[in-house]
């Protein structure tokens, strides 16, 4: 079993390094195939480890000592238990599909080899994050994911918008990661360990206020990775990267890391329910906040990105209310249909020459029937219709809020479910139904490569069956580690009223989207109106950040640059100029001219005599002062003291 752990962990690294060896060379199909094969190998190893965990086994290994300083001991330790193996399966399943899909998607890109080097490194970093047995190891994977996301979001670095988006994601996550480090240091300073098992054994007797501080700072770190308000703006801008990157970031890797952190640290958060309420409240706000922006957006990928942000809010509501296994269940189900949506969007982009405005599409169902059905079924799952995966996981979060007597959270999440159904099918209807508006813009759409559709098919199957097939098995496995809360409404009448009512509500939202957008025309202008503009401009938050933070920082940077030029550089240049000028003036003393050398010799001799005379005269003056002046001064001081007395 130990060997399986190493295979699951390091197979993506092997794929990354192999592709990296040919990074600067022309496209080699071998790199994409090999990297995909390594991901499939990691998937098989993770699947075998899952079987072992289902049998009640836990795999825990220490490769070697990493840090040993005083009382601090940190090994390269990894563990496979019920929570980590769930994440491993999600990561390797989605990543394998994305890698195979990317072979076709990046087929014509000149940096094909470099892309797979980055993509596999991204997966390797995520595997370190989820498999580590201590917080410091998790943080290494955490930072690795951040670096790889920067490389992948800015993969097309010749585009200014891509480099800007990559820098935004990187910097905003560094802000959150500083808070996370404070949380880790707080736990170590007070508990003397960063090992999960040791921390969990000590938190029941630890100081409550300290736990609140540590849990709060750790959650701020999770807010950055999972793009929770107010650290959310990078997520939509990250769509500048290639679409397979978007699928991987939003479905299986980076943004799910924050939810995983809260679930992994569940014994800590169980001790601070007040922090949990804050997490749940923020999650509910973000769910509706993101969904509202998706209602009017005109960028296909950004709409799906806001959908991810909204669903992350659902996950944090469940985790904040202590239903950790429900949060993890929705994370798993969401990964399948969200990756499917993004890859379907990638097919549409290829067919439409990278066009992203759905108002310039329409009627693509005829040209892209496979993509149409996949994206439609993924949207049905996202909307939470029975019996697809989203129904079982998302509706369960609604039950968590209802059973836990949180009516405000329940109401917000229910309204968000309706918004989710509306914007999801607004996108489907604008792209695939109605008149063929794309003809006005000269597009000639075509279906994606068949093997790309085949690669997407496992996600389609999982998006359909994951809820009903995995719910019982997943629950039986996960409650061995996480609290085994049952969150069903026991009154059957109330339960069926809630369930049917929710289905009718989201169905009505889909019907309204059909009525409004099925026959949409080409719309080249943005609608007027305060609320539309408010949502279209993302509540003006990016504008506020630009005015409050970016521009003042830019002005401060310009001021420091001028100061550096006028003071720092001038001082350094002045000192250098002084030495250079002195050397230029005095270099003649060694030019080999006898007359000049005699002059310098005489000048030096005179200078030495003057210095000696100064020293001698100084000693003479000192002796005279000591002999004649000092006694007089002592007499005067004595007289003054006697008069005073």
C-alpha positions, 0 to 999 in steps of 0.5 A: 500500500505504501508503494501505491501512495508513492505512485499516486503522489509522484506519477504526476511529477514524472509526467511534468518533468518529462514534458518539461524536458521538451518544453522549449521544443516544438510540439511533441504529441508524446508529451501530452500522451505520456503526461495523461498516462501518468495521471491515469496511473495516479488514478488507478493507484488512488482507486486501489487505495480507496478500496483499502480505505473502504476495508478500514485501512489507513496508509501513513508513511514518513519518507524522511525527516524534513525539519528537525530544529529543537522541539520542531520536527516535521517529516515528509509525511503523507496519509491516505484516509477517508477524507484524503482518498476522496480528494485524491479520487476527485483530483485524479479523475478530473485531471486525467480527463482534462489531460486527455481533452487538452491533447486535442484542445492545445493541438495547435498551440506552439507551447504544447509541451510547456502546457503539459509540464505546468498542468501536471505540476499543478496536479502534483502540487494538489496531491501534496496538499491533500495527502500531507499529514501536517499543516506545513506540508499542506502549505507547501502544496498550497503554495505550489498550487498558487505558483502553477496557477500563476503559470497556467492563467498567464500561459499566453503571456503575450496577452497583457490581460492574461499576465494581469489576471495571473498576477492578480490571482497570485497577489491576492492569494499571497494576502490570504496565505499570510493569514494562513501562516499566522494561523499555523504559527498560532497553533504551533506556538500554543500546541507545540506541533503542526501534525494533524493527529497531534493537533486534534488530540490537543484542541479539546483542552486548548485555550478557546480564544487561541483556537478562535484566532487560529481557526479564523486566520486559517479560514482567511487562507481558505477564503483566498484559495476558494475566492470568497468575498472580498478576495473573489475578484481573481476567480473570474479574471482567471478565465484568461487561461486556456479552458482546460486550466479553467476546468482543472482550477474550478473543478478539482484543484485550486478553488476546492483547497479552501473547502478541503482545509476547513473539512480537514481541520474539522476537529478544530472548527468543532471547538469554535462554533462561532467561527463556523457561523461566520463561515456559513453566513459568508458562504450564503452571501457569496452563493447569492452574490456570485449567482446575481453577477452571473445573471447578466454576464456576457462571457461564457466562461465567466458565467461558469466561473461565477457558478463555481464561486456560488457553489463554493458558497454552498460548500462553506455553508455546510462546512460552517454548520458542521456538516463536513461530509455534506460539504465534501459530498457536494465538492465531489459531485460539483467537480464532475459536472463543473469540469464537464461544463468548462470542457463543453465551453472549450468545445464551443470556443474552438467552434466559434474561433474563441468567441465568448459572447453567447449573444453572438451564437445561437442554434449551435445544437445542429452543428454540435449535438454532442457538446449540446447534450453534455452541457445541457445535462451538466446544467441540469445537474448544476441546477439540482434537478432530480436525479442528477448529482447536484440534486443529492448534494445541493439539496442536502445542504438546504436540508442542513440549513433547515434542520439546523434552524437557520431560516435565513441561510435556508432562504438565501440558498433556496433563492440562489438555487433559482438564480442558478437554474436561470443563468445556467439555462440562459447560457444553454438557450443562448448558445444552442437554441434559437436562430443561428446568429453566428452566421452574421459574424462569419463563424463556421462552427464544428463539433470537437474531435471525437476523442475529446468527446469520449474523454469527456464522457466519464464526467458525463456519466458521473454527473448523472449517477454520482449522487444516487450511486455514491451517497450511501457508500460515501456516507458509510466511508466518510463517517469513520472520520467526520461527524456522522450527522443525519440531516434529513427532515423527519416529517415526511410531509414537510420533506416532500413539500420542500423537495417538490417545491424546490424542484418546481421553483428551479423548473420555473426559473428554467421556464423563464429563461426559455421564454426570455432567451430562446428567441434572443436576437443579436444584442450588441449593447449592454442594457441600461438600468441601475441594477443591471449595470450594478450586476454587469459591473460586478457591484463596482468592486473591481473599480473600488479596488482599483481606486482604493488600492491599485492607483494609490499603490501605483502613485506610491510606487512612482514616488518611491521610484523618484526618491530612488532616482533622486536620492538613493541612486544619486548618492550611490552615483555620487560616491562612485563619481567621487572615487572615479574622479579622484582616481582620474586625477591621481593616476598620473602618480604611476604613469611612469614619468620620472618628473611627475613621480618626483613631484608626487614624492615631494608633495607626499613628503611635505604632507607627512611633515605637515602632519607630524608638525600638527601632531607635535604642536597638538601634544605641546598645546595639551601640555601647556593647557594641563600645566598652566590653564587647568590649575587656574580653572580649578581655583576659580571653580573652588571659589565659586563653590565657597561663595555658594556655601 
